[in-house]
Amino acid sequence: MPRTTKRDRYHHGDLRAALIDTATELIAEHGVQGFSLAEASRRLGVAVSAPYRHFADRDELLLAVGVRAGELLVAAVRAEERGSAPEDRLVAVARGYVRFAAKHRALFESLFGTALSPIGEPELERASQPVKEAFHTAAMTLADGDPAAAEALGVAVAATAHGHAGLLHLGMFGQGDEAVDTAVRRAAAATVALIEGRSALC
């Protein structure tokens, strides 16, 4: 069966989804600053006015890309779940975060950089809410309901996951799938260590 392309999707009436896909590609190639609605239109073979039937401007399309990124992050974390204990949930977040960063580097850098910051954007907040809720609930449980201790643990785990993702992008773990697996494994191990030593974080 022939593979459906983004242009095919457009001709079947799904221009909005095709634009999000194309914007994601362009961000991967040129970064957020190098992305434009005109270039997305050109790549899809549609009039430059066509995107405005679905998005008011460039920023609104970028917001939709950010929502897609949040959804992919949630999926990555859920794929790493190995149990329902709070320790398991925090480890799954760390593992999924690094996997997401590896597989969707441009989206990761956009979402957690300044261009598509999830802070203050309700749609972006909702897209990643399942991860945030699991993260917060697990941290609170492990901290015996102490908000300050939960925040300290949460920040430490988040910094560990983000740090391993950044080091992976810098090539500190090598290249290819083996490097990703190493980064994921080390992020998980570091998270376990933080959980075990959480009393020292406050």
N, C-alpha and C positions, 0 to 999 in steps of 0.2 A: 504493500500500500504506500503511495507517495507521501512524503512528509509534508505536513501543513506548515507553510511559512507565515511570517507575520503579515506579508502582503495578502496572502490568501485569507487570513483572518479578517483583514480589513475589508476585503471584497465580500466577505460573508457578514458584514455589518458590525464587526467587533473592533472598531478603530481605537476605542479607548484602551483596550487591553494591548493592542498592537503598539500603541504609542508608549505605554509603560515599558513593554519589552524593549522597544527600540531605544528609549531613553536610558534604560539600564545598560544596554550595549554601549551607547555613546559615552556614558559616564565611565565605564570600564576602560574605554579606549583613550578618552581625553580628559577625564576628571570632570567634576561638577562645573568648574569654571569654563570648560571648553564645550559645554553642552548648550544647544539652542533648539528652539521649536522649529526653526527653519531647516536645520540639518536633519531633525527627526522626520520632518515632512518629506524632504528630498529622498531620504533613504527608503521611506515607505512608498514613494512615488505618488504622493497626494499633493493637492494644492496647499500652499502655506497657510491658507485660511482654515483648512479642515480641522486642525487640532482644537481650534477655538470653539468648536461645537461641543467639546467635552471638557476643556480646561480653560479657565479664564486667562491664564498667563503661564509663563515658564515656571514660576514658583509653585503654582497649583499642581502642575505635572510632577515637579520634583517632590512635592508632598506625597503624591500617589506612589512614587517610587520608594519613598521612605516607608510608607505603609507596607508595601510589598516586602521591603527588607525586614521590617518587624515581624511579619508573618513567617518569613523564612527562618528568622532567628528562633521563633517559637517552635517551628517544625524541627530544627536542628537539636534543640534542647530535649524535646520529647523523644527524639530518636535515640538519645543517650540515656534515657531513664532505665535504671536497672532494679529499682525497688521503690517503696513508698516511704521509707524512713527519712527523717529530715536530713540526715547525713547524705543519703542517696540523692536527694533532690538538689542539694547544693553542689554536689559533685557533677550531677547531670548538667546543671547550669554552666559550670566551668568548662566541661567537655564540649557541650553544644556551642558555647560562645566561641571557642577556638576553632571548632569545625566550621562554623558559619564564617568566621573571619578568613579561613583558608579557602573555602569554596566560593565565597562572594566578596572578594577583597575590596572591590570598588564600592559596593554597597556598604560594607563594614566601615570603610574609611569615611564615606559620606555621612552615614547615620551617626557615627560616634565622633565625627569631626565637628566643624562649625557650620557646614553647609546644610545638613539635614538634622540638626539637633532635635532629639525627641522631647527635650524639655520645653513645656509650654504649648505643645501642639497636641490638642485632644485626639486627633485621628492617629497620630503616631503613638501616643500613650496607650490607646485602646489596642492597637495592633500587637504590642509587646506585653500587654497586661498579664496574660497567663504566666509568663516567665517571672515578671515582677512579683506577682502574688505568691507563686511557689517559693521564690527566693526569700521574700519577707516572712512568710509563714514558717519556713524551715529555720531561718535565723532566729526568730522569736522563740520557737520551740526549744532550740538548743541553748538559748540564753535564759531559759526558764521565765520568759515573759518580761525580762528586763530590757526596756527600749534602748538604753545606752549600750548595753552589752551586745544586743542584736545589731545595732548600727555598726559597732566596731567590727564585729565578725563579718557583717555584710560588706562593708567597705574593703576589708582585707581580702575577702574572696573575690570581689569584683576587680580589685587591683591586680590580684594574681592572674585571673583569667585574661584581663586586658593586657597585662604584661607579657604573658606567654604568646598571645596573639601577635603582639607587636614584635617580639623576638623572632617569631616564626617568619613574619614578613621581612625581617632583616636578614634572614638566612642563617640564624644562629643554630638551627637544628638540622641544617642541610637543605636538600631540595626534594620535591616529589612527595608521594604518598607516605613514604617512610618518615619524612620530616614532620608531616602533619600528625601522624600517629605518635611520634615522640613528644611533640608539643602537647597533644591532648593528654597523653599519659602523665606527663610531668605536671600539667595544670591540675589534673585530678589528684595526684599524689600530694601536691602542695596544699590543695584544698583540704584533704584529709588531715594533714599536719596542722593546718590552722584550726580546724575543728577540735582536734585533740588538745591543742594548746590555747584554746580560746580564752581561758581565764587570764592569760598574760596580755591580752589585747586591750583590756580596759585601762 
